[in-house]
Amino acid sequence: MRKMRIGYWPLSESLNSTGDRRRLIFWATARGHSITTNLTEDIDVIVATVNSDFNSSFFSKKRIPIIFDLVDSYLTPLNPYDDFARGFAKKLSGQISGHVKPFSHHVRNFCINSNAVVCSSIEQEEIIKRYNKNTHVILDSHEEIPFNPPKPSKIRKGEVRRILWEGQPATIRGAKQISSVLYQLSMTNDLLLNFITDEKYYQILNRYVKRDTLQLLKKDLSQVENLINVIQWSPLKLDEFARQSDVAMIPIDLSSPMQRLKPENRLLIMWRLGLPCLTSPSPAYIRVATNAGVNATCLNLEEWSRNFKRILNDYDFSYHQITLGQNYIRENHSKLSILKKWDLAFESVMG
């Protein structure tokens, strides 16, 4: 493929959000393509994100193909009111021009009008293909995350047991789903809950109504609020605290379509860091855990409790999960395989 000049409407001005740097930026840098966020320049192709103004005149230039990188499942809103409110807020903030309508309608129409859509899970692909047959499933690159071996030492009784959670504040309220399990564990273990995330976050459109993550967690996990530690996210901090931890957790609110249809990125990251991980039974986590041969998903609170206890007390069980998980990553999620998937997505629109 010849070197291209890519016009990009990014998720962040700095191009440093995970949705930027682990996706298009990763591929373009590795393949030697150049990127500009100035869409008035001469460009070969446009890559849009959900932060784009879908009604912008930049997208009406017929000779320039459009790829829509649709990472989250905005086609399946929580309810009509939430959907309309998101669309109204984006109009009010100036992010989207044109008529006010539910945000999922903007996304649906842009899927139809794009030359290709890139998403992050098979489950999302099934929905998007109703509107665009040229859809490509590409997970994030995790090359910035170290590939750590399992801890070599056996479990010692009486030590502080550390549970790790990693992600963005938008998904952190899933921890409330297992608050009673964490409390029960704290009764028999010297427990510490480390949350690697943003210490502050915005409640609306990532720019309005600033909140404190620790205070939110203390409200949701009131019985164990003194065991909570919030650490500002960075690759170095994630690696540091993962090395100290015994197990990772990814509880999610399955009643939210946006959360339920998220891809398997976070589970793969925990395995990559050398940690066993327990998750809620979302479609992506069930699929990956089954294919890897790993007992990772917990169907109810009883299973969360039982699996936590086993991992914290059975080193062989923990070691086995990490080994199987890391084998799965090597076979299915290599750097080369991700680059090739992006190659195919671009080749499909460049003629």
C-alpha positions in Angstrom: 0.0 0.0 0.0 1.3 3.5 -0.9 1.9 6.0 1.9 -1.2 8.0 2.6 -2.1 11.4 4.1 -5.0 10.6 6.4 -7.4 13.2 7.6 -8.5 12.3 11.1 -11.3 13.7 13.3 -9.9 12.4 16.7 -11.3 11.5 20.1 -8.8 13.9 21.8 -7.0 17.0 20.6 -3.7 15.6 21.8 -4.3 12.3 19.9 -3.3 10.7 23.2 -6.6 9.1 24.3 -6.6 5.3 24.3 -9.1 5.4 21.4 -6.6 7.4 19.4 -3.2 6.1 20.2 -4.1 2.3 20.4 -6.1 2.4 17.2 -5.5 4.6 14.1 -2.3 6.3 15.5 -0.8 2.9 16.3 -1.4 1.6 12.7 -0.4 4.7 10.9 2.8 5.1 12.8 3.8 1.5 12.3 3.0 1.6 8.5 4.5 5.1 8.0 1.4 7.0 7.0 1.0 10.6 8.0 -2.0 12.0 9.9 -3.5 15.5 9.9 -6.5 16.8 11.9 -6.8 19.7 9.5 -9.3 18.3 7.0 -8.9 21.3 4.6 -5.5 19.9 3.6 -5.0 17.5 0.7 -5.8 14.1 2.1 -6.4 10.6 0.6 -8.9 9.3 3.1 -10.9 10.5 6.2 -11.2 8.6 9.4 -14.1 9.7 11.6 -14.9 9.0 15.3 -17.9 9.5 17.5 -16.5 13.0 18.3 -17.0 14.0 14.6 -19.6 16.5 13.4 -21.3 13.9 11.2 -23.0 16.7 9.2 -19.8 18.5 8.4 -19.2 19.5 4.8 -15.8 17.7 5.0 -17.7 14.4 4.7 -19.6 15.4 1.5 -16.5 15.4 -0.8 -17.3 12.4 -2.9 -13.8 11.7 -4.1 -12.5 11.2 -0.5 -13.4 7.8 1.1 -14.6 7.8 4.7 -13.8 5.2 7.4 -15.9 5.4 10.6 -14.0 4.1 13.6 -17.0 3.3 15.9 -15.5 1.8 19.0 -18.5 1.8 21.4 -22.0 0.5 20.8 -23.8 3.8 20.3 -26.3 2.1 18.0 -27.8 0.4 21.1 -28.7 3.2 23.6 -29.9 2.6 27.1 -33.3 4.1 26.4 -34.9 6.7 24.0 -34.5 9.4 26.6 -30.8 8.9 27.2 -30.3 8.6 23.4 -32.1 11.9 22.7 -30.3 13.7 25.6 -26.9 12.7 24.2 -27.9 14.0 20.7 -29.2 17.2 22.2 -26.1 17.7 24.4 -23.8 17.3 21.4 -25.9 19.8 19.4 -25.9 22.2 22.4 -22.1 21.9 22.8 -21.5 22.6 19.1 -20.0 19.2 18.4 -22.8 18.3 16.0 -24.5 20.7 13.5 -27.8 20.3 11.9 -31.1 19.1 13.3 -31.5 17.8 16.9 -32.1 14.0 16.9 -31.2 11.0 19.0 -27.5 10.3 18.9 -28.0 6.7 17.6 -29.7 8.2 14.5 -26.6 10.3 13.8 -24.4 7.2 14.2 -26.7 5.0 12.1 -26.9 7.4 9.2 -23.1 7.9 9.3 -22.6 4.2 9.2 -24.8 4.0 6.0 -22.9 6.9 4.4 -19.4 5.7 5.2 -17.3 3.6 2.9 -16.3 1.3 5.7 -16.9 1.0 9.5 -14.3 -0.3 11.9 -15.6 -1.6 15.3 -14.0 -3.4 18.2 -16.1 -6.6 18.7 -17.9 -9.3 16.9 -21.1 -8.4 18.8 -20.9 -4.8 17.6 -20.2 -6.0 14.1 -23.5 -7.9 14.0 -25.4 -4.7 14.7 -23.4 -2.4 12.4 -23.7 -4.8 9.4 -27.4 -3.9 9.2 -26.3 -0.5 8.0 -22.9 -1.1 6.3 -21.7 -4.5 5.0 -18.0 -3.3 4.8 -17.4 -3.6 8.5 -14.1 -4.7 10.1 -13.5 -5.9 13.7 -10.3 -4.5 15.1 -9.3 -4.6 18.8 -7.0 -2.0 20.3 -3.3 -2.5 20.2 -1.9 -3.3 23.6 1.8 -2.9 22.7 2.3 -0.2 25.3 1.4 -2.7 28.0 4.2 -5.1 29.1 3.9 -8.8 28.7 4.6 -10.0 32.2 5.1 -13.6 33.3 2.9 -14.9 36.2 4.3 -14.3 39.7 6.8 -17.0 40.4 6.2 -17.2 44.2 3.6 -19.2 46.0 0.8 -17.6 47.9 1.6 -16.9 51.6 -1.0 -16.7 54.2 -1.4 -13.4 56.1 -0.2 -11.2 53.3 -2.2 -8.2 52.0 -4.3 -9.4 49.1 -4.6 -6.8 46.3 -7.4 -6.7 43.8 -6.9 -4.5 40.7 -9.4 -2.7 38.6 -8.3 -0.7 35.5 -10.3 1.4 33.1 -12.1 4.7 32.5 -14.5 6.2 35.1 -17.4 5.7 32.7 -17.3 1.9 33.5 -16.3 2.1 37.1 -19.8 1.9 38.6 -19.9 -1.8 37.6 -17.9 -2.4 40.8 -21.1 -1.7 42.8 -22.5 -5.0 41.3 -20.2 -7.0 43.6 -19.9 -4.7 46.6 -21.3 -7.5 48.9 -18.7 -10.0 47.6 -15.8 -7.6 48.2 -17.1 -6.9 51.8 -17.3 -10.7 52.5 -13.7 -11.1 51.2 -12.5 -8.3 53.5 -13.8 -10.2 56.5 -11.4 -13.1 55.9 -8.5 -11.3 54.0 -6.3 -8.3 54.6 -7.6 -6.7 51.4 -6.7 -3.7 49.3 -8.7 -2.5 46.2 -6.6 -0.6 43.7 -8.4 1.3 41.0 -6.1 2.5 38.1 -8.2 5.2 36.4 -8.6 9.0 36.2 -8.8 10.6 39.6 -11.3 13.2 38.2 -13.8 12.8 35.3 -16.5 14.6 33.5 -20.0 13.2 33.8 -21.3 14.7 30.5 -19.6 14.4 27.1 -16.2 14.3 28.8 -16.2 18.0 29.3 -19.1 19.0 31.7 -19.8 18.4 35.4 -16.5 17.4 36.9 -16.6 14.6 39.5 -14.2 12.9 41.9 -13.7 9.2 41.2 -12.7 8.3 44.8 -15.9 9.8 46.2 -18.0 7.9 43.7 -16.4 4.7 44.6 -16.8 5.3 48.4 -20.5 5.8 47.7 -20.9 2.7 45.7 -18.6 0.5 47.9 -19.4 2.1 51.3 -18.8 -1.2 53.2 -15.2 -1.3 52.0 -14.5 2.4 51.5 -11.4 2.4 53.6 -9.8 -0.3 51.4 -10.1 1.8 48.2 -7.1 3.3 46.5 -7.5 5.4 43.4 -4.3 5.8 41.2 -4.1 8.1 38.3 -3.8 6.0 35.1 -0.5 5.8 33.3 1.3 2.8 31.6 3.9 2.8 34.3 1.5 2.9 37.2 -0.6 0.2 35.6 2.4 -2.1 35.3 3.6 -1.2 38.9 0.4 -2.0 40.6 -0.3 -5.1 38.4 2.9 -6.6 39.6 1.8 -6.0 43.2 -1.7 -7.5 42.7 -3.1 -11.0 43.1 -6.1 -10.8 40.8 -8.0 -8.3 38.6 -11.7 -7.8 38.3 -14.0 -6.5 35.6 -17.5 -6.3 37.0 -19.9 -4.5 34.6 -23.5 -3.4 34.6 -25.1 -5.8 32.1 -28.3 -3.8 32.1 -26.5 -1.1 30.1 -26.2 -2.0 26.4 -23.2 0.2 26.1 -21.4 -1.7 28.8 -22.7 -5.2 27.9 -21.4 -4.9 24.3 -17.9 -3.6 25.1 -15.1 -5.7 23.6 -12.5 -7.9 25.4 -9.7 -5.3 25.6 -9.5 -5.1 29.4 -9.5 -8.9 29.9 -6.6 -9.2 27.4 -4.7 -6.4 29.1 -5.0 -8.1 32.5 -3.7 -11.4 31.1 -0.9 -9.5 29.3 0.1 -8.0 32.7 0.3 -11.5 34.2 -2.8 -11.4 36.3 -5.7 -13.8 36.6 -9.0 -11.9 36.0 -12.7 -12.3 36.9 -15.3 -10.7 34.8 -19.1 -10.3 34.4 -20.6 -12.6 31.8 -20.8 -10.1 28.9 -20.9 -11.7 25.4 -17.3 -10.7 24.6 -15.9 -12.0 27.9 -17.8 -15.3 27.6 -16.6 -15.8 24.0 -12.9 -15.1 24.8 -12.8 -17.0 28.1 -14.4 -20.0 26.4 -12.0 -19.9 23.4 -9.0 -19.5 25.8 -10.2 -22.4 28.0 -10.3 -20.1 31.0 -12.7 -20.0 33.9 -13.0 -16.2 34.1 -16.7 -15.2 33.9 -18.9 -15.2 37.0 -22.6 -15.7 36.4 -23.8 -14.6 39.9 -22.5 -13.3 43.2 -21.9 -16.8 44.4 -19.5 -17.5 41.6 -17.7 -14.2 42.1 -17.2 -15.1 45.7 -16.1 -18.7 45.0 -13.7 -17.8 42.2 -12.1 -14.9 44.1 -11.4 -17.3 47.0 -10.0 -19.9 44.8 -7.6 -17.5 43.0 -6.5 -16.0 46.3 -5.7 -19.4 47.8 -4.8 -21.7 44.9 -1.6 -20.6 43.1 -1.8 -23.4 40.5 -5.3 -22.3 39.5 -4.2 -18.7 39.1 -1.0 -19.7 37.2 -3.0 -21.9 34.8 -5.5 -19.1 34.0 -2.6 -16.7 33.2 -0.8 -19.2 31.0 -3.9 -20.0 29.0 -4.8 -16.4 28.6 -1.4 -15.4 27.4 -1.3 -18.2 24.9 -4.6 -17.0 23.6 -3.1 -13.5 23.1 -0.1 -14.8 21.3 -2.3 -16.8 18.9 -5.1 -14.2 18.3 -3.9 -10.7 19.2 -0.4 -10.2 17.9 0.9 -6.8 16.7 1.1 -8.2 13.1 -2.5 -9.5 13.1 -3.8 -6.1 14.2 -1.8 -4.2 11.6 -3.1 -6.5 8.8 -6.7 -5.9 9.9 -6.2 -2.2 9.5 -4.5 -2.8 6.2 -7.5 -4.6 4.9 -9.9 -1.9 6.2 -8.0 0.8 4.3 -7.5 -1.4 1.2 -11.3 -1.9 1.1 -12.0 1.8 0.5 -8.9 2.9 -1.5 -9.8 0.9 -4.6 
